[in-house]
Amino acid sequence: MNRIAFETVEARLAEVLSKLGFTAERALLCARLFAETTRDGVYSHGVNRFPRFVATICNGSVNPAVEPRLVARAGALERWDGQGGPGNLNAYAAMANAIGLAKQHGIGCVALGNTNHWMRGGTYGWQAVEAGVVGICWTNTMPNLPPWGSSEPCIGNNPLVFAVPRSKGPVVLDMAMSQFSYGALESYRRRGEMLPVPGGIDERGEVTCDPAAVETTQRLLPIGYWKGSGLAIVLDMLAATLSLGRATHQIASDALRETQLSQVFVAINPDALGGTSEMDSIADGIVASLHRCQPTHPHDTVRYPGEQTLRLRKENQELGLPVDSSVWTEIMAL
């Protein structure tokens, strides 16, 4: 891994995007979202994924020149058409609209269809809590997860995000419906590490901790087995029906042509009901109870979702973003 200053990474990615048809403002925001993802420690969906993102622009899956379009509105509920634009910019705009609705109505919900891969889902949870609201969002994906009882990948791992604002550190849960996302498998394989717990089924039909073996079979384990499988199906159904977009079974099974996805963004404004200080105190009490728990290993601590992100954010901002050297070489050559 190379350590590269945040500003250097952001400027280089923006330069590449500007040459691919992005306006200067949108190129800078898109580049910042990629850089922030790496800064926060989600290396599989940050700068290391940028060359693949460029490939989807070059093959026509992503149209850099379009912005999402409002299709329908009913009070605090809106439906938008992403028009095949950049997934992270579409998602950022959708959550911004949900936040605006929440500030007005107490709650806001934006359904977004015809969009592209949103990269790190947690980005939009952090976006919500930084605006002082609760954020909930999810997306469907191409068929890349076998439903419980099948060996064929025909449902999506459909990432789901919950984010709760808290003055001493937001709580942000960003999870896929598989025990490990394909991005996480790739990261473990690149580092030459085995998975800490079984993540899928190998060619012999046995559970395995070998990330490469799971990538080969594409037999990821759903979280909670049948429970994760069921949740993935329901999330796909809600996203597709609310946005009137495509469901997982209608999306191409090709990572470079994974397009026309469906997503939902919900924002809840705690200030609308009052008692914000009491809510913060309740959240603090929950975090304190976790920190009092006896860890399994003496040198570990029990963390809340998002706690590690804050530590990595500070470290990577100070030392520079860790970027795979071969990926950075590829980016410099774009």
N, C-alpha and C positions, 0 to 999 in steps of 0.2 A: 504494500500500500504506500502511495505517496501522500504526504501531508501538504495540502495546497490551501492557501488563504481563501476564505469564503468569497471575498470580493473578486479575486482572480477567477474562480470557478464561475461565479455568476456572470461576469463580464464575457467570458469565453462562450458560455452557452447562449447568452443573449446575442452574441455576434453571429453564431451559427444560425440561430432561429431567424434573425433579421434577413439573412440571405435566402431563407426558405419561404419567405412571404409573410412573416409576422410583422405587424407594425412595431415600432420601437417600444411603445408602452407595453404591448402584449408580450413581446419577446422578453422584456425585462422581468415581468411578473412570472411568466412561465419558467424562466431560468431561475428566479428566486425560489419558486416552489420546489424545483429539483434540488437546488443547493440546500434548502432548509431541511429537506427530507434526509439527506446525507448528514447534515449537521446534527440532526436529532437521532442518528444511529440506525435509521432504517435503510441500510446500504443497498439492499436488493432493489428498492424502488426509487432510489435517488439518482445521483450522477452515473452510477454504474449501469443504469437502465437507459440512459439518454441516447446512446447509439441505436437501440432498438426503437425508441420513440421517433428518431429521425427516419429510420427505415419505413415506419408506418406513414410518415408524411410523404416520402418518396414513392411509395407504392399506391398512394391515393386513398388509403384508409382514413387518414386524418386530413381535413381541409383547414389550413392555418388562417384562411382569410375570412371565415364566417364566425358569427357570434350567436348565442342562443336566442330564440324567438318565443315570446309569450303566445300561447295558444288559447288558454282559457283561464278564467279567474272567478272564484266564488268566495268572497270574504278572505279568510286566512289561508285558503287553499288555491294553489296555482299549478298550471301544467305548462311546461316549456318544451320546445323542440331544440335539441342541441345542434341540429343541422350538420352533424358529422364533424364538428369542430374539435379542437384539442381538448382531451378529456379533463385535464387538471384545470384549465381555464373555465370550461363549462361548469365543472363542479364548484369551483370557487365562486362563480357568479350565482349559482343556484343557492348555495349556502348564504351568500350575502343577501339574496332576496328573501330567504326564509327568516334571516335575522331581522330584516326590515319589517316583515309581517309580524314577527313576534313583538317587536317594539311597539307596533300599532295595536295589535289584537291580543297580546299576551302569548299567543302561539302562532306559528307559521309553518306551513308545509308546502314544499315545492317538489313536484314530480317531474323528472327530466327524462325524456326519451331521445332516441337517435343520437346518442353521445358515444364517447370513446373511453378507453381505460383511464380511470381517474388517478392512477399512480398510487401514492400512499393515501389510504382512506383517512388515516388519523389527521391529515392536514386540515380537514374540514371540521373535525372535532376541536382542534386547537383554535381554528378560526372562530368557532362559536364561543368557546370559553373566554377568548381574548376580548370578545364583544360583551361579555358578562351574561351570556345565556347558556342554557343547556342545549347540547347538540346531539341529534340522533340521525344517522344516515346509513344507507346501505346501497349496494349495487349488485346487479347480477353479472355473470361472466359467461364466457364460452363454456361448453360442456367439458369439465376437467376433473370431476369428482364422481366416483361410482356411488349411486344411491345404495342404502343398506339392502343387502340381499342380492347385489349384482356386482359383476367384475367389470362392467362397461362404464366408462366415464360419460354420463349423460345428464348430470346436474352440475350446477356451478358451485365453486367454493365461496361465492357471494359474501364478500367482506361486510362486516357490521361494526359500526362505531357508536359508542356512547361517551359523552363528554360532560362533566359536571364542573362548573366554575367554583373555585375555592381560593380565597385570598392567599393562603399559605402554599398553594400549589395545586393546579387543576388536576382532576382525576379523568384520564382519557384512556378508554379501552378500545383498542383497534384489533379486531380478530376476524380471521377467515373461518369458514365452516369446516375446513380441513384442519387436522392437527398441526400441519405445517403448510404454508402456502408454497407454490412453486418457486417464488422468489426466495423464500427462506431455505428451501432445499438447495437451490443454486448457490446461496451464500455458504452453507455448510460444506457443499462439495468443493467450492473454490478454496476454502480454507483447509481442506483435507480432514475435516472433522466428521465424526458420526453424530447422529441426532441424539439428544439427551434421553428421549423416550421413543418408542416405536412410532413411525410416522406413515407407514404404508405396508403394502404387500409386495413381496418380491416375485420373481419368475417361478419359484417353487410353490407359491401360494402361501408363504409364511410371512408373519409380521416381521418387519425389519427396521433397524436404526440406520441403514445405509442409504443416504440421500440419493446417490446415483441409481441404486436399484429401484427406488420408488419413481424416479424420473423416467426410467426405462419402461416400467409397467404402466405408469400413470394411474396406479391404484392407491391413491391417497386414502388415509383413514379419516372419516368424518369425526369431528369432535363429538364425544358422547355417543359414538356409533350411530344407532338409529335416531337418536334425538337430534344430532347435528344434521343428519340427512333430512329429517323432516323440517327442520328450521330452514335449511337451504331452499327447499321446495317452496315454503311459504314466503320467504323473502323474495324469491324470483317472481312468484305470482303477484304479490303486492306491488312490486316495482313495475312490472309489465302492465298490470291492469290500471294502476293509477296514472301512469304516463301514456297509456295506449301505445306502448312501444313493444319491442321484441322480447320474447321470453328466451331462456337459455337454449332450448331446443331449436330455436330459429337462428342462433348465432354461429358463425363459422368456427370450426375447431382448428384454428390456426392463430398462433400468438401474434403473427404479423398482420393478420387481417381480422382481429377481434374487434368488431365495430358494431354500431347501432345497439349499444347497451341501454339498459333502463335503470334509473336510480331514483332514490327518494331522500329528501333533506328536510328534517324537522328541527325547529328551534323553539325553545320555551323560555319565556322571560320571567325569571323568579320575582323581579321587582313588581310585576303586575299584581301579585297577591299580597305584597308586603311581607314583613318578617324576614328580610334578607339576612340580617345579622344572626337571627336564630337558626336559619338554614345553614349558614357558614359554621356555626357552632356545632350543629349536628354532624356535619361532614367532618369537622375536626375530631369529634369524638370517635367516629368510625375509624379514621386513620390512626388515632392514638391507640385504639384497641388492637389494630393490626400490628402496630409497632411493639406492643407488649407481648405478642405471641412468641412462644419459644421456637426459634428456627430449627429446622432439621439438622443443619450443620452449624456448629458453634460460631464460625466466622461470617456466616450469612445474616441477612436481615430479611424480615417479611416486608415486602413492598406493596404499595397500592399501584394500580395501573397508571402509568405516566411518570412515576417517581424516577425511574431509571432514565427516562427521556430528558428530564431536567438536568441530571448530572452529565449525561453525554453531550447535551447541547452546550453547556458551559465549557467542557473539555475541548470539544471540537472547534468551538468558536475561537478559543485561545490558541490551540496548537495547529489549527488548520484542518480542513476536511480530509478524512481518509478516503482516497480514491484508488481503485485498482490501477496499477501502473500501465497495464496493457490497454485498459479502457481509456485512460487519459491520453495515451498515444493516439488511439483511434479518434478521440474527440479533437485533438489538435490537428489531425489530418483531414477532418471533414471540410 
